[in-house]
Amino acid sequence: MVPENLITECLRRDRRAEEELYKKLYPMMMSICSRYERNRQDAAARMNEGFLKVLRNLKNRKTEVPFEAWVRRIMINTVIDDFRKERERKAHETMDVPANEHVGSEVNNYLRQMEAEAFAELLQRVPEMSRKVFNLFAIDGFSHAEIAGMLGISAGTSKWHVSHARQTLQSAIAQMVGSTAAIKTAQE
């Protein structure tokens, strides 16, 4: 939790306080940006861009909103704003992955045991647009209507992207479970 006196010092443009605030917020900001960006460099660029917005808008912050929640919202909006800028320049990725219904319970068991870092790595296999929508819906808790408004898509398209991301993740996990089972069988 960020102490109020540190925020006050940052409002006075104290560089040491700004550096301390950056260090305190770094883990949270980087984790948010890493979920949305394909590589660490892009995540760091988004994080730094978002932190500058935090510093520029400190004077406009409503004190009734918890500081960390306010920063989190700015970071998510920064990633979304960047996506909107890049959307026109990038072609949407497509990936046809057949859903494999019978491995559902194995997939769920494996997912429960998986560490967050491994899941983040798996999430990188999901096409960019589907990954962004999935993060907004499943991890950040936005509704399909809110996501539609943020990204300029329909609520139905948002639902499709979440479904597509889930199918891609299930397929990737099923492949991992199958590889693990094959390795265990070979070792026996």
Steps between C-alpha positions, in 0.01 A plus 500: 500500500631842405516750789312824449809710587686342205218605268514853647875514432441387143245779457783739595704346214762352736708273274604269785138452600407429137776239482383341825140496372620334179680229699194438719262475202734316263389142582130579461543713187732251331271206574207681339696600192662157465159335474414711197828526312683222315849585623667662798624802305151597388366440851772725646426770242127490583578501872723807473243676284232421759719616790552835329121531474477423872748779582333749264154431642577476872342840560175382336467182709188468712614416853196278565633251240777276639832603348600153378160450332539838329850405374374160384226666294751738341728208409216304341384808309856563380522149357157538337590841355816352351300212357261745332794682340660177380179333386493689173860402419484134592306229327295283731654165565290196442552158637266210440515267797255212530341468844570169665208432733615176664813647658308762701547346844869426439546858381332639813716288730816606321399865504442494876854375552662740259693800629397850396817548297441185301143610431625840382733316263209291372290812457759628252381224259160668476464745207547861607142624479357190671766529773414863570127427519561189714715700743242776527217251558648211698776673693399865534127430533355729235165410343467429129314831459785691668761321289301574186500871587872504582616318188240617249358152436158347562416309821452188284850537358631536855330174596645327194853614590463366856374169364781487244761574768359224721508250213858594416605469864319167542668363190844618615447351846370175351816478289710557813302237693542259209875570483533450875304172483716379208818582694373316810404197288841497333673519838303202639 
